[in-house]
Amino acid sequence: NRLHATDVTSSSFRLTWPKLLSQETGYYSLEYAPTADPARKRTQQVSGAHTNLVLSDLAPETTYEVALIPESNVHYFPPQTTRVTTLAEEISPVQVLISESGPRSFHVSWAPVLASVASYQVLYGPLPGNSVKVLEVDGRHNSTVVEHLAPNTTYLVTVTAVYRSGKEKSLSAKACTQEGE
């Protein structure tokens, strides 16, 4: 029955606290700052009638120190504090580009590259068909070359971002190899 956070996302969370004040008896001062950077403290005043509030425009993967200070004109209430860590931003690759297409290979690149990605998986296989091969690419890289392909063939290429949290997001594109000699 004290200050706590729910509905945590990469850029927001909801704070809920017990009803200590009313509209008539005072207001709350809410202070919050990244633990690593207390100078970036923000302060908000909240009516005494409120018992929850959503904080937004926060940085992803960041721990915030939050203090709720009841400013009562009747009683003294000690400040309530909590720590909340926002989630990692999990964006799927927004573009997959195929370039340098030859008879037996093509180049695949993607964007954006995010710190929260552990690795990328590049799946490719001829269309139509169901033989799919997988290339593992380190999360720091944003391109790879797919080789040993058949000439004059359309391939479906899917880039999957594997996040450190275990989640996966994918985006696909089609690629055509050139005719062979």
N, C-alpha and C positions, 0 to 999 in steps of 0.2 A: 504493500500500500504506500508506495513512494514513487518518486519520479522514475519513469522508465520509457524506453523507446520501442515502437512497433513499426510495422510497414517499412522496414529499412530497404532502400534501393541504392543505386550508385550515386544518386545526387540529392536524396531527401530522406527524412524519417519523421515519424509522428511521435511527439512527446505527450505522455499522459501523466497526470499527477493527481493526488488526492485533493478534495475540495477543502481548502484551508481558509479561503477568503470568500467574500461575496462582493457584488458590485459596490455595496456601500462601505465595506470595511477596508478596502485597499486595492492594490494592484500587484502584479508580479513583474519583476525584472528578470528577463531571461538573458543570460550571457553564454556565448558559445564560441569556441576557438579550436583550431587544430592543435592537438597535443604537442606536435613538433614545432608549432609556430604560434605561441600565445599572443604575439603582437597583433595577429590578425583577428583579434577578438571582435565579435559583433554583439550588440545589445539590442534587445527588443522589449518594449513594454506591453504587457498583456492585461486586459481587464480582469478584475477579481472574480468575475462570473465564469471565466474559462477554466476548464480542466484538461484541455489538450490543444495542441498546436502543431502544424506541419512546418518543419524547417526545410527549405529547398535551396537550389543553387549551391549545393555543396560539392566538394571535390570527391572523386571516386577513390576507393581504397585508402580512406583517411580516417584516423581516429579523432573524434571531437570530444573535448571536455565540455560538459554542459552544466550550468548552475542555474537553478531556479530560486530566486530570492523573493520571498513573500514580503511586500512592503505594506504592513498592516498598521492601521492607526489605532488598533485595539490591543492586540497581543504581539509579543515577539515570536516569530517562527524562525527556526534556524534554516539557512539555505539548504536546498537539496541538490545533490550533484549526481551525475552519472557520466559514463563514458560510452560513446557509440561509435562503431566503425562502419563506414559506408561500404557497400559492396564494390567489387571490381566492375568496370564497365564491360559489358559483354555485347559487342557489336559484331554482327556477321561481316565477313569480307563484303565490301560494297561494290567492288568491281573486280572482274577477272579478265585479264587481257591476254590474247593469244598473238604472238608475233613470230617473226623469223621462221615461218613455216617452210619446211622442205619436204622431200619425198618420204623421209624416214624419221623426221623429228620436228618438234616445234617448241617454242619457248612460252612458258606460262608465268605471268606475274599477277600480283594482286595487291590490293590496298584496302583499308589502312593496315599498318603494322602496329600492334598494340602490345604493351608490356605485359598485359594479363594473359597473353597467349603462350602456352608451353610449346606447342608444335603445330604444324599444319600438315594435313594429309591431302595429297593430290591423287584423286582417283581418276582413272581414264580407261575407256574401253570403246571399241568400234560400235557405230550405230548402223543397222540394228545389231543386236547381239547382247550377250550377258557375260562376256569374259572381261573382268575388270581387274586392272593392276593398281597397286597403291605405291606411291612414293611418300616417304616421311621427310618432312623438311623442318629444320630447326626454327623455333618461333622468332628468331632474330632476322630470318631471311624472308624476302617477299617475292622470290622467283625461283624457277627451276627449269631444266631442260628435260623434255620427255623424248626418249629415243627408242630405236628399234621398232618403229611403227611400219604399218603397211602403206605403200603409196596410194594416192588418190582415194583416200578413205576419210569419212567423217567420224570424228571421235567426240564423245561427250566427256568433258573434263569437269570434275567437281572439286572445289577447294573447301576443305573443312578446317575451321579454326578450332583447335582443342585447347580450351581454357584451363588455367591452373586449378580452377574450381571443379573441373571435371565436365563442365557443360561443353556442348559442341554446337557450332553454327556453320552452315554451308551455303555455297553459292556455285552455280554451274554455268558453263559456257560451252559452245560447240567450236570445234576446230577441224579444219580440213587439211590433210597432207597434200602436197603437190603430186602431179603425175610423175612417175619414175621414168628413167631413160629407157 
